[in-house]
């Protein structure tokens, strides 16, 4: 059941998801377009024993064992990354210090479990990044080999000119943005559905009577006015049902049981009426029924049939000891062409009072009296 609700929410909010995905993707593409591309070049260096200064192979092996100490390879790493070493290069000196510090990132790492160093240069200009890597390598080789002649510090891989930037990665970022947009859009769709449901519940509470589940009087009168404005020439009938039996026992019957009687009567009305007919709660013991587009000659018969169903006793407990006879007294009117909503309501209340005045429950259909104009009659 919950899966169907989620699926329905996605069906109604699919456009939010698509819009969010497109918005995220376009934002990602815009950021990628405005971001300065960064290129990366790298070269590798190796530290090995200088065989030319050793007398025999055992000295070379001993030198290799000494080289296994991390302090040695880390020393080479720091020397390779030191500006005091590569800063003397003519190519490096041609670059402004601010440009070198702000636009280019130089890093040196030791390849794990090896005596190999990796130099990486990142910057906006691929040609200049290659030049910086070559200049650092050339200057460092001369300086470090003079400083430590016991080991041979040599280049293993020279830097190559990159053809594509390492960032921004336009397509990967766009794909990630689509995924994030889908997640955010789905959350927004569910949030919108939740807000709509909450709003619908609040709206239902404002137009439905909590006790009887019928429409409130304010909403009922608004629908009456809307029907008259929308279909001014269509037939329309209003009935007010006074539950006289409930009124007579209101002082002795607990409120919860009285509410149950109202609910049962409302359910009966809804079951016996058409889907477009409207049932409202007029006041404490009076219900209202609006029959739009119903022929006048069928109105009285409809309410007599309703009275038959509503007159049946309502048992409020399983044993049948507590029973209430609703005793419905119904006043019915049909709107004429020039009647306003206030006119219809006034005549319906008059008809209900007349029906309630009889000893036995009755259905009073009060038609609008034909009014003669005395002056017109004299003219004739």
FENTA-V878956 format. One line per field, one symbol per residue. ss: DSSP state (2 for helix, 1 for strand, 0 for the rest). psi: psi as a letter, one per 20 degrees, with the letter a starting at -180 (. if undefined). burial: b if it has 9 or more other ideal C-beta (glycine too) atoms within 8 Angstrom, else e. A space follows every 10 residues. Layout:
BEGIN
ss: ???
psi: ???
burial: ???
END
This chain:
BEGIN
ss: 0222222222 2202222222 2222222222 2222000111 1111111110 2220002222 2222222002 2222222222 2022220002 2220002222 2220111111 0000011111 1110022222 2222222222 2222222000 1111111000 0000001002 2222222222 2222222222 2222222222 2222222100 0000102222 2222222222 0000011111 1112222200 0000222222 2222222222 2200000111 1000011111 1100022222 2222222222 0001100000 0011000111 1111000000 2222222222 2222220000 0011100000 0002222220
psi: ghhhgghhhh ghkhhggggg ghggghgghg ghhippqpqp qqqqqqpqqn hijqhrhhhg ghhgghiiph hghhghghgh iphhgiiiph ghhipqgggh hhipppqpqp ppkrkpqppp pprhohghgg gggggggghh ggghhhhnih qoorpgpqqq oqhqqhqqng gghgghhggg hggghgghgh gggghggghh ghghhhipph gijrqrgghg hhhggghggg mhiqqpqppp oonhhhhhjh hhpqhhhhhh gggggghggh hirrhiqppr ogbgjpqqpp nqlpqhiigg hghhghhghh iqqppirhij hoqpohmpop ppqqprhjpr hhgggghhhg hghghiiqgq qrooooqpqp pqoghhhhh.
burial: eeeeebeebb eebbebbbbb bbbbbebbbe bbeeeeebbb bbbbbbbbbb eeebeeeebb eebbeebeee ebbbebbebb beeebbeebe bbeebeeebb eeebebebeb beeeebbbbb bbbeebebbb bbbbbbbbbb bebbbeeeee bbbebeeebe ebeeebebee eebbebbbeb bbebbbebbb ebbeeeeeee eeeeeeebbe ebebbbbebb bebbbebbee beeebbbbbb bbbbbbbebb eebeeebbbb bbbbbbbbbe eebeeebbbb bbeebbbbbb bbebeeeebb ebbbbbbebb beebebeeee eebbebbbbb bbbbbeeebe bebbbebbbb bbbbbbebee bebbbbeeee eeeeeeeeee
END
